[in-house]
Amino acid sequence: MKRILILSLALALSNCTPVAVKNSQDALSNYRHAAESEPDNAQAWNNLGQLLLHKNDLDGAVEAFNTVLALGQKHENKKEIAQGYGKLGLVYDQRGELDKAVEFYQKSLKLDEELGRKDNLAVNYGNLGQVYEKRAELDKAIEFHQKSLALNQKSGRKENLVVNYSNLGQVYEKRGELDKAIEFHQKALALNQTLGRKEDTAANYSNLGQAYEMNGKLDKAIEFHQKALTLNQTLGRKEDMAANYSNLGQIYEMRGELDKALDFHQKALTLDEELGRKEDMSADYNNLGLVYDSRGELDKAISFHQKALAIDESLGDNEGIATDYNNLGLVYDSRGEVAKAIEFHKKSLAINLSIGNKKGIAANYGNLGSIYAEKGEDDTAKTYWEQSIDLFKQLGNAEWKKYQAVLDELQ
């Protein structure tokens, strides 16, 4: 089953100068005026692009960073060119155009190598690590994060070391190496506490909660998610509070405490509605649907998954749509409507195949295998499970063991 988890992670490497984003509409007006007043100033266009990227105006950000790149080429300034390439990588990364992101990060990396800019090399390595993690190429992700870590250790840049540790923790989590994941998240937490970075400390608590949840240590998971929630409440960070509520809801669902799970998911939804965060509202609807499925309230479950689907369709979020179809397939399976369940799982599979979402494809194969096993079509079930196992192994995802166990029972 592919669940949607909203993870509060305020740690992301980006090769950028910080931009103040309080009163961001005023800031946007000021930055645009500065860029237009000095059209030959690459840094002014860079600042504008960063703010547009923060506001998720990706087309505007591409235009601004392309201007940085063009000015760098006009000035024959390799630093500006490297900056333009790196920033375009960030935009394409955020858009999910990962091949383009890698292309631009690599171009930036090559120039920074020529210029001997070690801090920027560390950033590019980190960004490439994150792209390879998204592509589920976890060995490559670790390789690039380790390169970034090594450079940041030499330079003693503690803020960036925190990011490296956190990113490595995330990758080891996905590989199912949970003791290693916890070790790296603990290193990130210790550094952030030393640096007095409360927002990022809250994110570390969330990450540790996630790792302990995956390790089956649910009391510890709740402890860390509650710490994150308490800190975010103190800081007034509503977006992260919504994530904490969602994470706690999922753990209480795992514990079978479904009333508590519903309460936390509803709190997450209320905050996300208040903030107008449609993508996260979709996740909340899916999470509520999953709990109602567990409670046997299948009409309610379908209603919530349909709400999630409507949002994802309006956003053009193909991966989200694939998840919604998958979840609807699970509910129709619970209702005994096997033909409909297969239909939705196959719709999900078709989208995941089209966008190259290997983890989603592996989950679809696993779910289809389970349905065909229920139908007594063991050969078809075996074929799907074998495909699921093969993909999960390629991804370094320990989920393959679950399907190997059921396949062994079948044989």
C-alpha positions as CSV (number, residue, x, y, z in Angstrom):
1,M,0.0,0.0,0.0
2,K,1.4,3.4,-0.8
3,R,0.5,5.8,1.9
4,I,1.0,9.5,1.8
5,L,3.2,10.8,4.6
6,I,3.6,14.5,5.2
7,L,7.0,14.7,6.7
8,S,8.1,17.9,8.3
9,L,11.6,18.3,6.8
10,A,12.9,21.8,6.9
11,L,16.4,20.8,5.7
12,A,17.2,21.0,2.0
13,L,20.5,21.9,0.4
14,S,20.3,24.7,-2.2
15,N,23.0,26.7,-3.8
16,C,21.6,30.0,-2.9
17,T,21.9,33.1,-0.8
18,P,19.1,33.3,1.8
19,V,16.2,35.6,0.8
20,A,14.0,37.2,3.4
21,V,10.4,36.1,2.7
22,K,8.4,37.8,5.4
23,N,5.9,40.0,3.7
24,S,6.8,38.2,0.5
25,Q,4.4,40.1,-1.7
26,D,6.3,43.4,-0.8
27,A,9.6,41.6,-1.2
28,L,8.6,40.3,-4.6
29,S,7.7,43.8,-5.8
30,N,11.0,45.1,-4.5
31,Y,13.1,42.3,-6.0
32,R,11.3,42.7,-9.4
33,H,11.9,46.4,-9.3
34,A,15.6,45.9,-8.5
35,A,16.0,43.4,-11.3
36,E,14.2,45.6,-13.9
37,S,16.1,48.7,-12.7
38,E,19.5,46.9,-13.2
39,P,18.8,44.5,-16.0
40,D,22.5,43.7,-16.3
41,N,22.8,42.6,-12.6
42,A,22.8,38.8,-12.4
43,Q,22.5,38.8,-8.6
44,A,19.4,40.9,-8.7
45,W,17.8,38.4,-11.1
46,N,19.0,35.5,-8.9
47,N,17.4,37.1,-5.9
48,L,14.1,37.5,-7.8
49,G,14.3,33.9,-9.0
50,Q,14.8,32.6,-5.5
51,L,11.8,34.4,-4.2
52,L,9.7,33.2,-7.1
53,L,10.9,29.6,-6.4
54,H,9.9,30.0,-2.8
55,K,6.5,31.1,-3.9
56,N,6.2,28.1,-6.2
57,D,6.1,30.3,-9.3
58,L,8.2,27.9,-11.2
59,D,7.7,29.4,-14.7
60,G,8.7,32.8,-13.3
61,A,11.7,31.3,-11.6
62,V,12.9,29.6,-14.8
63,E,12.7,32.9,-16.6
64,A,14.7,34.7,-13.9
65,F,17.4,32.0,-13.7
66,N,17.7,31.8,-17.4
67,T,18.4,35.6,-17.3
68,V,21.1,34.9,-14.7
69,L,22.6,32.2,-17.1
70,A,22.4,34.5,-20.1
71,L,24.0,37.4,-18.2
72,G,26.8,35.1,-17.0
73,Q,27.5,34.0,-20.6
74,K,27.4,37.7,-21.7
75,H,29.8,38.7,-18.9
76,E,31.9,35.5,-19.5
77,N,31.6,35.0,-15.8
78,K,31.8,31.3,-14.9
79,K,30.5,31.9,-11.3
80,E,27.3,33.5,-12.7
81,I,26.9,30.7,-15.2
82,A,27.4,28.0,-12.5
83,Q,24.9,29.8,-10.4
84,G,22.3,29.9,-13.2
85,Y,22.8,26.2,-14.0
86,G,22.5,25.3,-10.3
87,K,19.3,27.3,-9.8
88,L,17.7,25.9,-12.9
89,G,18.5,22.5,-11.5
90,L,16.5,23.4,-8.3
91,V,13.5,24.5,-10.3
92,Y,13.4,21.4,-12.5
93,D,14.0,19.3,-9.4
94,Q,10.9,20.9,-7.8
95,R,8.9,20.4,-10.9
96,G,9.7,16.7,-10.9
97,E,11.7,16.9,-14.2
98,L,14.5,14.9,-12.6
99,D,16.6,14.2,-15.8
100,K,16.7,17.9,-16.5
101,A,17.6,18.6,-12.8
102,V,20.5,16.2,-13.0
103,E,21.7,17.8,-16.3
104,F,21.8,21.3,-14.8
105,Y,23.3,20.2,-11.5
106,Q,26.0,18.4,-13.4
107,K,26.8,21.5,-15.5
108,S,27.0,23.6,-12.4
109,L,29.2,21.0,-10.7
110,K,31.6,20.9,-13.6
111,L,32.1,24.7,-13.5
112,D,32.5,24.7,-9.7
113,E,35.2,22.0,-10.1
114,E,37.0,24.2,-12.6
115,L,36.7,27.2,-10.2
116,G,37.7,25.2,-7.1
117,R,34.6,26.3,-5.3
118,K,34.4,23.6,-2.7
119,D,31.3,25.0,-0.8
120,N,29.3,25.0,-4.1
121,L,30.6,21.6,-5.0
122,A,29.2,20.3,-1.6
123,V,25.9,21.9,-2.5
124,N,25.7,20.4,-5.9
125,Y,26.7,16.9,-4.6
126,G,23.9,17.3,-2.0
127,N,21.3,18.3,-4.6
128,L,22.3,15.4,-6.9
129,G,22.0,13.1,-3.9
130,Q,18.4,14.3,-3.4
131,V,17.5,13.8,-7.0
132,Y,18.9,10.3,-7.1
133,E,16.9,9.6,-3.9
134,K,13.7,10.8,-5.6
135,R,14.6,8.5,-8.6
136,A,15.0,5.7,-6.1
137,E,18.7,5.2,-7.1
138,L,19.7,4.9,-3.5
139,D,23.3,3.8,-3.9
140,K,23.9,6.8,-6.1
141,A,22.1,9.0,-3.6
142,I,24.3,7.8,-0.7
143,E,27.5,8.3,-2.9
144,F,26.7,12.0,-3.6
145,H,25.5,12.8,-0.1
146,Q,28.8,11.3,1.3
147,K,30.8,13.4,-1.1
148,S,28.9,16.5,0.1
149,L,29.4,15.4,3.7
150,A,33.2,14.9,3.2
151,L,33.6,18.5,1.8
152,N,31.5,20.0,4.6
153,Q,33.4,18.2,7.3
154,K,36.7,19.6,5.8
155,S,35.2,23.1,5.8
156,G,33.6,22.7,9.2
157,R,30.2,24.1,7.9
158,K,28.0,22.8,10.7
159,E,24.7,24.0,9.1
160,N,25.4,22.0,6.0
161,L,26.6,19.0,7.9
162,V,23.2,18.9,9.5
163,V,21.6,18.7,6.1
164,N,24.0,15.9,5.0
165,Y,23.2,13.9,8.1
166,S,19.5,14.4,7.7
167,N,19.6,13.4,4.0
168,L,21.7,10.3,4.6
169,G,19.2,9.3,7.3
170,Q,16.3,9.6,4.8
171,V,18.1,7.4,2.3
172,Y,19.0,4.7,4.8
173,E,15.4,4.8,5.9
174,K,14.3,4.0,2.4
175,R,16.8,1.2,2.2
176,G,15.4,-0.3,5.3
177,E,18.7,0.2,7.2
178,L,16.9,1.8,10.2
179,D,19.7,1.7,12.8
180,K,21.9,3.7,10.3
181,A,19.0,6.0,9.6
182,I,18.5,6.7,13.3
183,E,22.2,7.2,13.8
184,F,22.3,9.9,11.1
185,H,19.1,11.6,12.4
186,Q,20.6,11.7,15.9
187,K,23.7,13.4,14.6
188,A,21.6,16.0,12.8
189,L,19.6,16.5,16.0
190,A,22.7,16.9,18.2
191,L,24.2,19.5,15.8
192,N,20.9,21.5,15.5
193,Q,20.5,21.6,19.3
194,T,24.1,22.9,19.6
195,L,23.4,25.5,17.0
196,G,20.1,26.5,18.7
197,R,18.1,25.9,15.5
198,K,14.7,25.1,16.9
199,E,12.8,24.8,13.6
200,D,15.3,22.2,12.3
201,T,15.4,20.5,15.7
202,A,11.6,20.0,15.3
203,A,12.3,18.5,11.8
204,N,14.9,16.1,13.3
205,Y,12.3,15.0,15.9
206,S,9.9,14.2,13.1
207,N,12.5,12.3,11.2
208,L,13.4,10.2,14.2
209,G,9.7,9.6,14.8
210,Q,9.4,8.3,11.2
211,A,12.5,6.0,11.6
212,Y,11.2,4.5,14.9
213,E,7.8,4.0,13.3
214,M,9.4,2.1,10.5
215,N,11.4,0.1,13.0
216,G,8.1,-0.9,14.7
217,K,9.0,1.1,17.9
218,L,5.7,3.0,18.0
219,D,5.9,4.3,21.6
220,K,9.3,5.9,20.6
221,A,7.8,7.2,17.4
222,I,5.0,8.9,19.3
223,E,7.4,10.4,21.7
224,F,9.5,12.1,19.0
225,H,6.5,13.2,16.9
226,Q,5.0,14.8,20.1
227,K,8.3,16.6,20.8
228,A,8.2,17.9,17.2
229,L,4.5,19.0,17.7
230,T,5.2,20.7,21.0
231,L,8.2,22.7,19.5
232,N,6.2,23.6,16.4
233,Q,3.3,24.8,18.5
234,T,5.7,27.0,20.5
235,L,7.1,28.4,17.2
236,G,3.6,28.8,15.7
237,R,4.6,26.8,12.6
238,K,1.2,25.7,11.4
239,E,2.4,23.9,8.3
240,D,4.7,21.6,10.4
241,M,2.0,21.2,13.1
242,A,-0.2,19.8,10.3
243,A,2.5,17.3,9.4
244,N,3.0,16.3,13.0
245,Y,-0.8,15.7,13.4
246,S,-0.7,13.6,10.2
247,N,2.3,11.5,11.4
248,L,0.7,10.9,14.8
249,G,-2.6,9.9,13.1
250,Q,-0.7,7.3,11.1
251,I,0.9,5.8,14.1
252,Y,-2.3,5.6,16.1
253,E,-3.8,3.8,13.1
254,M,-1.0,1.3,13.1
255,R,-1.7,0.7,16.8
256,G,-5.4,0.1,16.0
257,E,-6.4,3.2,18.0
258,L,-8.6,4.4,15.1
259,D,-10.6,7.1,17.0
260,K,-7.3,8.8,17.9
261,A,-6.1,8.4,14.4
262,L,-9.2,10.1,13.0
263,D,-8.8,12.9,15.5
264,F,-5.2,13.7,14.5
265,H,-5.9,13.4,10.7
266,Q,-8.9,15.8,11.2
267,K,-6.7,18.3,13.0
268,A,-4.2,18.1,10.1
269,L,-7.0,18.7,7.6
270,T,-8.4,21.6,9.5
271,L,-5.0,23.3,9.5
272,D,-4.2,22.6,5.9
273,E,-7.7,23.9,4.9
274,E,-6.9,27.1,6.9
275,L,-3.6,27.4,5.1
276,G,-5.0,26.6,1.7
277,R,-2.5,23.8,1.1
278,K,-4.3,21.7,-1.4
279,E,-1.6,19.1,-1.9
280,D,-1.6,18.4,1.8
281,M,-5.4,18.4,2.0
282,S,-5.3,15.6,-0.6
283,A,-2.9,13.7,1.7
284,D,-5.2,14.3,4.7
285,Y,-8.2,13.0,2.7
286,N,-6.3,9.9,1.8
287,N,-5.2,9.3,5.3
288,L,-8.8,9.7,6.6
289,G,-9.9,7.3,3.9
290,L,-7.4,4.7,5.0
291,V,-8.6,4.9,8.6
292,Y,-12.3,4.6,7.6
293,D,-11.2,1.6,5.5
294,S,-9.6,0.1,8.6
295,R,-12.9,0.8,10.5
296,G,-14.9,-1.0,7.9
297,E,-16.7,2.3,7.0
298,L,-16.1,1.8,3.3
299,D,-18.5,4.3,1.8
300,K,-16.8,7.0,3.9
301,A,-13.4,5.7,2.8
302,I,-14.4,5.9,-0.8
303,S,-15.8,9.5,-0.3
304,F,-12.5,10.7,1.2
305,H,-10.3,9.0,-1.5
306,Q,-12.6,10.6,-4.2
307,K,-12.0,14.0,-2.6
308,A,-8.3,13.4,-2.7
309,L,-8.6,12.4,-6.4
310,A,-10.5,15.6,-7.3
311,I,-7.8,17.8,-5.7
312,D,-4.9,15.9,-7.4
313,E,-6.7,16.0,-10.8
314,S,-7.1,19.8,-10.4
315,L,-3.4,20.1,-9.5
316,G,-2.3,17.8,-12.4
317,D,-0.4,15.7,-9.8
318,N,0.0,12.4,-11.6
319,E,1.8,10.7,-8.8
320,G,-1.0,11.8,-6.4
321,I,-3.7,10.5,-8.8
322,A,-1.9,7.2,-9.0
323,T,-1.9,7.0,-5.2
324,D,-5.6,7.9,-5.1
325,Y,-6.5,5.1,-7.6
326,N,-4.4,2.7,-5.6
327,N,-6.2,3.6,-2.4
328,L,-9.6,3.3,-4.1
329,G,-8.5,-0.2,-5.3
330,L,-7.7,-1.1,-1.7
331,V,-11.2,-0.1,-0.5
332,Y,-13.0,-1.9,-3.4
333,D,-11.0,-5.0,-2.5
334,S,-12.2,-4.6,1.1
335,R,-15.8,-4.4,-0.2
336,G,-15.3,-7.6,-2.2
337,E,-15.7,-5.7,-5.5
338,V,-12.7,-7.4,-7.0
339,A,-13.2,-6.3,-10.6
340,K,-13.4,-2.6,-9.5
341,A,-10.3,-3.1,-7.3
342,I,-8.3,-4.5,-10.2
343,E,-9.5,-1.7,-12.4
344,F,-8.3,1.0,-10.0
345,H,-5.0,-0.8,-9.3
346,K,-4.4,-1.1,-13.1
347,K,-5.2,2.6,-13.6
348,S,-2.7,3.4,-10.8
349,L,-0.1,1.1,-12.4
350,A,-0.5,2.7,-15.9
351,I,0.2,6.2,-14.5
352,N,3.2,5.0,-12.4
353,L,4.6,3.3,-15.5
354,S,4.1,6.5,-17.5
355,I,5.9,8.7,-15.0
356,G,8.6,6.1,-14.1
357,N,7.6,5.9,-10.4
358,K,9.3,2.7,-9.6
359,K,8.2,2.5,-5.9
360,G,4.6,3.1,-7.0
361,I,4.9,0.4,-9.7
362,A,6.3,-2.1,-7.2
363,A,3.4,-1.4,-4.8
364,N,0.9,-1.8,-7.6
365,Y,2.4,-5.2,-8.6
366,G,2.2,-6.2,-4.9
367,N,-1.4,-5.2,-4.5
368,L,-2.5,-6.8,-7.8
369,G,-0.7,-10.0,-6.7
370,S,-2.7,-10.0,-3.5
371,I,-6.0,-9.6,-5.3
372,Y,-5.3,-12.4,-7.8
373,A,-4.2,-14.6,-4.9
374,E,-7.6,-13.9,-3.2
375,K,-9.2,-15.0,-6.5
376,G,-7.3,-18.2,-6.4
377,E,-5.3,-17.3,-9.6
378,D,-2.0,-18.3,-8.1
379,D,0.1,-18.1,-11.2
380,T,-1.0,-14.5,-12.0
381,A,-0.4,-13.6,-8.3
382,K,3.0,-15.1,-8.4
383,T,3.9,-13.2,-11.6
384,Y,2.9,-9.9,-10.0
385,W,4.6,-10.6,-6.7
386,E,7.9,-11.6,-8.5
387,Q,7.8,-8.3,-10.4
388,S,7.1,-6.4,-7.1
389,I,10.0,-8.2,-5.3
390,D,12.4,-7.5,-8.2
391,L,11.6,-3.8,-8.3
392,F,11.7,-3.3,-4.5
393,K,15.1,-5.1,-4.5
394,Q,16.4,-2.8,-7.2
395,L,15.3,0.2,-5.1
396,G,16.9,-1.2,-2.0
397,N,13.5,-1.1,-0.3
398,A,13.0,-3.7,2.4
399,E,9.3,-4.0,1.4
400,W,10.3,-6.9,-0.9
401,K,10.6,-9.2,2.2
402,K,6.8,-8.9,2.8
403,Y,6.0,-10.2,-0.7
404,Q,8.7,-12.8,-0.6
405,A,7.1,-14.2,2.6
406,V,3.7,-14.5,0.9
407,L,5.3,-15.9,-2.2
408,D,7.1,-18.6,-0.2
409,E,3.8,-19.5,1.5
410,L,2.1,-19.8,-1.9
411,Q,4.9,-22.2,-3.2
